[in-house]
Amino acid sequence: MKFIKALLLLVCFIASPTIWAQVVAVDSVTQHAKGHRLSLGGYGEIALTRNFYSDNIYRYRNPETYKDDPSHGRFDIPHAVIYLSYDFGKGWIFSTEIEFEHGGSGSAVEKEWEEGGEWEQEVEKGGEVELEQFWIQKSFAKWANLRVGHFVVPVGLTNAYHEPLNFFTVYRPEGEGTILPCTWHDTGISFWGRAGKFRYEVQFVAGLDAFLFDRDNWIQDGAGSPFEFKVANKYGFAARLDYYTIPGLRFGLSGYYGQSMHNTYPHDMESEGQVNKDVKGPVLIGALDFTFNRFNWIVRGNADYGYLGDAYKVSNLKANSSGGSSPTNKSQVGKNAVAVGIEAGYNIFSQFPKLKKHKQMLYAFGRYEYYNSYIRASEQPSYDYTAKNRIAFGINYYPLPEIVVKAEYSEKFLKTKYNNEPSISLGVAYQGFFL
């Protein structure tokens, strides 16, 4: 952490006078050209990966057994997104974002870790085709805008800036993408605005569901819903503040608070004479992030810390819940989770005038992150494999400002008794507007 602080101080010292205005993802869908009311755009990613470690579901339970397993490959289309926005005039705007994950909708076959590796076939509601944004906004002034509908919850760097030109790695940064919903989107009311060098936002949304939390992803699945509606017995509050300080530098502070217990369907408060009514499962998240884009350097960093109250009681209630086709995840969930990351890249083509003139860029980058999705309460069992250090380095080539070709080597370092997890990945992505 001392290194990150020193780096931030250095960036503040060398930066000079024009502000680099990075657009928050929740606003990126509404980039209307002057005089045009209709906006159409999007982004997409193609990823090819070879993992040089075992993909057996028991590789953390018996690491030595699977140490010499063969490598495995995965080809994927993580996200293909369509933006559509229309400005009705007089401050009224409608915007929507439709996302196709992993190639589209339909049924999928999965190996269930919590059920001894049993194969299950299911229709992937909420994981294959998603309405990531759908809202109507009334703008009263630059500093006062009101949105109602379904929108991005901008907690953490990745959620706030999740389009593929906002990170160097082939896939979204792994730490935040493990412990938080990513992309986190929910239904509610949002008030936001810009004043001077600040952009601020406060959101009121449906609460998380503690019965969908788990050991490997902390609260990640709690923002979703297995039903045709989002249960809202409890509510959540999210906020974000971005400060566009000296030229090229932006600092962000974001957070979330809400109760996660008794946010199920059917409502669970009537069972057993309300003996569990005092188990609230409060979720508290705080996140700091920054971006610097100047002097042919791009540097990004984040630090996220999360707290789940009543984690031990929540885990026991989940484990003892009714079985059958219940959507409850019965694994332990940790009291805390953490994700810290930093990446830096330098544009090599900036030293070649002809390439620079044609707006071609080649960034050589490196990234380090540490994350842990299960920091247990003292009464809970230990699962040390959830603590991971990850390094990555590679290149990002931009033949055009809207298109990037990515190549990356990465390796995850686990505690001594576990096997490290190296991989190589190639990716192609675009991000832009057609109208």
C-alpha positions in Angstrom: 0.0 0.0 0.0 3.0 2.3 0.6 4.0 1.8 -3.0 0.6 2.8 -4.3 0.6 5.9 -2.2 4.0 6.9 -3.4 2.9 6.3 -7.0 -0.2 8.5 -6.6 2.0 11.3 -5.2 4.4 11.0 -8.1 1.5 11.2 -10.6 0.1 14.3 -8.9 3.5 15.9 -9.0 4.2 15.4 -12.7 0.7 16.0 -14.2 -0.1 19.3 -16.0 -3.2 21.4 -17.0 -6.0 19.8 -19.1 -8.5 17.4 -17.5 -8.8 14.0 -19.2 -12.6 13.3 -19.0 -13.1 9.6 -18.6 -16.8 8.8 -19.0 -18.5 6.7 -16.3 -20.0 3.6 -17.8 -23.5 4.5 -16.7 -23.2 7.6 -18.8 -21.5 6.1 -21.8 -24.7 4.9 -23.4 -25.9 8.5 -23.8 -23.1 10.1 -25.9 -25.2 12.1 -28.4 -23.5 14.0 -31.2 -24.5 17.6 -31.3 -27.9 18.1 -33.1 -28.6 14.3 -33.1 -31.2 12.7 -30.8 -30.6 9.1 -31.6 -27.5 7.3 -30.4 -26.5 3.8 -31.3 -23.3 2.0 -30.3 -21.8 -0.7 -28.2 -18.8 -2.8 -27.4 -17.7 -6.4 -27.7 -14.9 -8.8 -26.7 -13.5 -12.0 -28.2 -11.1 -14.1 -26.0 -9.0 -17.1 -26.6 -7.2 -18.7 -23.6 -5.0 -21.6 -22.8 -4.8 -22.5 -19.0 -1.8 -24.5 -17.9 -3.3 -26.1 -14.8 -6.0 -28.6 -13.9 -9.7 -27.8 -14.4 -10.8 -30.6 -12.1 -13.4 -29.4 -9.5 -11.3 -31.0 -6.7 -8.0 -29.3 -7.6 -8.1 -27.2 -4.4 -9.2 -30.1 -2.1 -6.4 -32.5 -3.3 -3.8 -30.2 -5.1 -1.1 -32.8 -5.3 -3.3 -35.3 -7.1 -3.9 -32.8 -10.0 -0.5 -31.2 -10.1 0.4 -32.8 -13.5 -3.0 -32.6 -15.2 -2.9 -31.5 -18.8 -3.6 -27.9 -19.9 -7.0 -26.9 -21.2 -8.3 -24.2 -23.6 -11.3 -21.9 -23.6 -12.6 -19.7 -26.4 -15.3 -17.2 -25.5 -17.2 -14.0 -26.3 -17.5 -12.6 -22.8 -19.6 -9.6 -23.7 -21.4 -8.3 -26.8 -23.3 -5.1 -26.0 -25.7 -2.8 -27.9 -26.3 0.8 -26.7 -29.5 2.6 -27.8 -30.4 6.0 -26.5 -32.9 8.7 -27.6 -33.2 12.3 -26.5 -36.8 13.4 -26.5 -36.0 17.0 -25.7 -36.8 19.2 -22.7 -34.4 17.2 -20.6 -36.0 13.8 -21.1 -33.7 10.9 -22.2 -34.3 7.2 -22.6 -31.4 4.8 -22.7 -30.9 1.1 -22.8 -28.0 -1.4 -22.9 -28.6 -5.0 -24.0 -25.8 -7.4 -23.3 -25.2 -10.9 -24.7 -22.8 -12.8 -22.4 -20.8 -15.9 -23.6 -22.4 -16.1 -27.0 -26.1 -15.7 -26.3 -29.1 -17.3 -24.6 -30.3 -20.8 -24.1 -29.5 -23.7 -21.9 -26.1 -24.5 -20.5 -24.4 -27.5 -18.9 -22.5 -26.8 -15.6 -20.5 -28.8 -13.1 -21.8 -28.0 -9.7 -18.9 -27.7 -7.2 -21.3 -27.8 -4.2 -22.9 -31.0 -5.4 -19.9 -33.2 -5.8 -19.3 -32.2 -9.4 -22.8 -33.3 -10.6 -23.7 -32.2 -14.1 -26.7 -29.9 -14.4 -28.5 -28.5 -17.4 -30.4 -25.3 -16.9 -31.7 -22.2 -18.7 -29.3 -19.4 -17.8 -31.6 -16.6 -16.9 -29.6 -13.5 -16.0 -26.3 -14.9 -17.2 -26.6 -15.1 -21.0 -28.8 -12.2 -22.2 -29.2 -9.3 -19.9 -30.9 -5.9 -20.0 -28.0 -4.2 -18.3 -29.5 -0.7 -18.5 -33.0 0.5 -19.1 -33.9 3.9 -17.7 -35.6 7.2 -18.3 -33.8 10.4 -17.1 -35.0 13.9 -16.5 -32.2 16.5 -16.5 -33.0 19.7 -14.6 -29.5 21.1 -14.8 -25.9 19.9 -15.3 -25.7 19.4 -11.5 -29.1 17.7 -11.1 -30.3 14.6 -13.1 -32.8 12.0 -12.0 -32.8 8.5 -13.4 -35.5 5.8 -12.8 -35.1 2.3 -14.1 -32.3 -0.3 -14.4 -28.7 1.0 -14.4 -25.1 0.3 -13.5 -24.2 0.4 -9.8 -20.8 2.1 -10.1 -19.1 0.6 -7.0 -15.4 -0.1 -7.7 -13.3 0.8 -10.7 -14.4 -2.1 -12.9 -18.1 -1.5 -12.5 -17.7 2.2 -13.1 -15.4 1.8 -16.1 -16.0 -1.8 -17.4 -15.8 -1.3 -21.2 -12.9 -3.2 -22.8 -10.9 0.0 -23.6 -10.7 0.8 -19.9 -8.4 -2.1 -18.9 -5.4 -3.8 -20.4 -6.1 -7.4 -19.6 -8.0 -9.7 -22.0 -10.7 -10.3 -19.4 -12.0 -7.7 -16.9 -9.8 -7.3 -13.8 -10.1 -10.5 -11.9 -10.0 -9.2 -8.3 -13.1 -6.9 -8.4 -14.8 -9.3 -10.9 -14.5 -12.1 -8.2 -15.8 -10.4 -5.1 -18.3 -7.9 -6.5 -21.2 -8.3 -9.1 -19.6 -7.4 -12.4 -21.1 -5.7 -14.2 -23.3 -4.7 -11.2 -26.6 -3.5 -12.4 -29.9 -3.1 -10.5 -33.3 -1.4 -10.6 -34.0 1.8 -8.6 -33.6 5.5 -8.5 -30.5 7.5 -9.2 -29.6 11.1 -8.6 -26.4 12.4 -10.3 -24.7 15.5 -11.5 -21.5 17.3 -12.3 -20.2 20.4 -10.6 -16.8 21.8 -11.3 -14.2 19.0 -11.3 -16.6 16.6 -9.5 -19.1 14.0 -10.7 -21.3 12.5 -8.0 -24.1 9.9 -7.9 -26.4 8.5 -5.2 -28.5 5.4 -5.9 -31.4 3.7 -4.1 -31.8 0.1 -5.3 -33.2 -3.3 -4.5 -31.2 -5.1 -1.8 -28.8 -8.1 -2.2 -29.9 -11.7 -1.3 -27.6 -13.3 1.3 -28.8 -16.8 0.4 -27.0 -16.4 -3.0 -23.6 -15.4 -1.5 -20.8 -17.9 -1.5 -17.2 -18.7 -0.6 -15.6 -18.3 -4.1 -17.3 -15.0 -5.1 -18.4 -13.4 -1.8 -21.6 -11.3 -2.6 -21.3 -11.5 -6.4 -24.4 -13.6 -7.1 -26.5 -11.7 -4.5 -27.3 -8.9 -7.0 -29.0 -11.3 -9.4 -32.4 -13.0 -9.2 -33.5 -16.5 -10.2 -37.0 -15.2 -10.6 -38.8 -13.1 -13.2 -38.6 -10.1 -10.8 -36.1 -8.7 -8.3 -37.0 -9.3 -4.7 -37.0 -6.0 -2.8 -37.9 -6.8 0.8 -34.7 -4.9 1.7 -33.0 -2.0 0.0 -29.5 -0.9 -0.8 -27.8 2.5 -1.1 -24.8 3.1 -3.4 -22.8 6.2 -4.0 -19.9 7.4 -6.1 -17.7 10.5 -6.3 -15.2 11.2 -9.1 -12.8 14.0 -8.8 -11.1 15.1 -12.1 -8.3 16.9 -10.5 -5.1 18.0 -12.4 -4.9 17.1 -16.1 -5.1 13.5 -16.9 -5.8 12.4 -13.3 -9.0 11.1 -11.8 -9.7 9.9 -8.3 -12.8 7.9 -7.4 -14.5 7.0 -4.1 -17.5 4.6 -4.0 -19.4 2.5 -1.6 -22.5 0.5 -0.8 -24.6 -0.3 2.3 -27.7 -2.5 2.7 -29.2 -5.5 4.6 -29.1 -8.8 2.8 -31.1 -11.2 5.0 -34.8 -11.8 4.6 -34.6 -10.6 1.0 -35.9 -13.9 -0.4 -39.0 -15.3 -2.1 -41.2 -16.4 -0.5 -40.5 -14.1 2.5 -38.7 -16.2 5.2 -39.6 -14.1 8.2 -42.6 -16.2 9.1 -40.7 -19.5 9.6 -40.0 -20.9 13.0 -41.6 -18.1 14.9 -39.3 -15.4 13.5 -36.3 -16.9 15.5 -33.9 -15.5 12.9 -35.5 -12.1 12.5 -32.5 -10.4 14.2 -30.0 -11.7 11.6 -29.7 -8.7 9.3 -26.6 -9.6 7.2 -25.5 -6.0 6.6 -23.2 -5.5 3.6 -20.8 -2.6 3.7 -18.3 -1.9 0.8 -15.8 0.8 0.4 -13.7 1.3 -2.7 -10.9 3.8 -3.8 -9.6 4.0 -7.4 -7.7 6.3 -9.7 -6.8 6.6 -13.4 -3.9 8.6 -14.9 -3.6 9.1 -18.7 -0.8 11.4 -19.8 2.7 11.5 -21.1 2.0 8.3 -23.1 1.4 6.5 -19.8 -1.9 4.9 -18.6 -1.9 3.9 -14.9 -5.0 2.5 -13.0 -5.4 1.3 -9.5 -8.1 0.2 -7.1 -8.5 -0.9 -3.5 -11.8 -2.5 -2.3 -12.8 -3.8 1.1 -16.1 -5.5 2.0 -17.8 -6.5 5.3 -20.7 -8.9 5.8 -22.2 -8.8 9.3 -23.6 -12.0 10.8 -21.5 -14.0 8.3 -21.3 -17.1 10.5 -25.1 -17.1 11.1 -25.9 -16.4 7.5 -23.6 -19.4 6.4 -25.4 -21.7 8.9 -28.9 -20.6 7.8 -27.9 -21.2 4.1 -26.5 -24.6 4.9 -29.7 -25.7 6.7 -32.2 -24.2 4.3 -34.6 -26.5 2.4 -33.2 -28.4 -0.5 -34.9 -29.6 -3.7 -34.9 -27.0 -6.4 -34.2 -24.0 -4.1 -31.8 -21.5 -5.6 -30.0 -21.1 -2.3 -26.2 -21.4 -2.4 -25.2 -23.5 0.6 -21.5 -22.8 0.8 -19.9 -20.7 3.5 -19.6 -16.9 3.0 -16.8 -14.9 4.5 -17.0 -12.0 6.9 -14.8 -9.9 4.7 -13.4 -9.7 1.2 -10.7 -7.6 -0.4 -9.3 -6.8 -3.8 -6.3 -4.5 -4.6 -4.9 -4.0 -8.0 -2.6 -1.7 -10.1 -1.7 -1.7 -13.8 0.5 0.5 -15.9 1.1 0.7 -19.7 3.3 2.8 -21.9 2.5 3.7 -25.5 5.6 2.5 -27.5 4.3 4.0 -30.7 4.4 7.5 -29.2 8.1 7.5 -30.2 7.3 6.9 -33.9 5.8 10.1 -35.4 4.3 8.4 -38.5 2.4 5.8 -36.3 1.4 8.5 -33.9 0.0 10.7 -36.7 -2.3 7.8 -37.8 -3.5 7.4 -34.1 -2.0 3.9 -33.8 -1.0 2.9 -30.3 0.9 -0.1 -28.8 0.9 -0.3 -25.0 3.2 -2.6 -23.2 1.6 -3.2 -19.8 2.0 -5.0 -16.5 -0.6 -5.7 -13.8 -0.5 -6.9 -10.2 -3.5 -7.7 -8.0 -4.3 -9.5 -4.8 -7.8 -10.6 -3.8 -9.5 -12.9 -1.3 -13.2 -13.7 -1.5 -13.3 -15.5 1.8 -11.8 -13.9 4.9 -13.6 -15.9 7.6 -15.0 -15.1 11.0 -13.2 -17.0 13.8 -16.0 -19.6 14.0 -15.8 -20.5 10.4 -13.7 -23.2 8.6 -10.6 -22.2 6.7 -10.3 -22.3 2.9 -6.9 -20.9 2.1 -7.2 -21.2 -1.7 -9.4 -18.2 -1.9 -6.4 -15.8 -1.3 -4.7 -15.2 -4.7 -1.9 -13.0 -6.0 -2.0 -12.5 -9.8 0.4 -10.9 -12.2 -0.1 -10.3 -15.9 1.9 -8.6 -18.6 1.5 -8.2 -22.4 0.5 -5.7 -25.1 -2.5 -3.8 -26.3 -2.3 -2.8 -30.0 -4.8 -0.1 -31.3 -4.9 -0.1 -35.1 -7.8 2.5 -34.6 -8.8 4.3 -31.5 -12.0 2.1 -31.2 -10.4 -1.3 -31.8 -7.8 -3.1 -29.6 -5.9 -6.4 -30.0 -4.7 -7.8 -26.7 -2.1 -10.5 -25.8 -1.4 -11.5 -22.3 0.5 -13.9 -20.1 -0.8 -14.2 -16.5 -0.2 -16.4 -13.5 -2.1 -16.8 -10.2 0.0 -17.6 -7.1 -1.8 -19.4 -4.3 -0.6 -20.5 -0.9 2.2 -23.1 -0.9 0.2 -26.3 -0.8 -1.8 -25.3 -3.9 -0.7 -25.3 -7.5 -0.1 -22.0 -9.3 -2.3 -21.2 -12.3 -0.5 -19.8 -15.4 -2.3 -19.0 -18.7 -1.9 -17.1 -22.0 -4.7 -15.2 -23.6 -5.5 -13.4 -26.9 -8.3 -11.0 -27.3 -9.9 -8.6 -29.8 -12.3 -5.9 -28.7 -14.1 -2.8 -30.0 -16.0 0.1 -28.3 -17.7 2.9 -30.1 -20.8 4.5 -31.6 -22.3 3.9 -35.1 -24.9 6.7 -35.0 
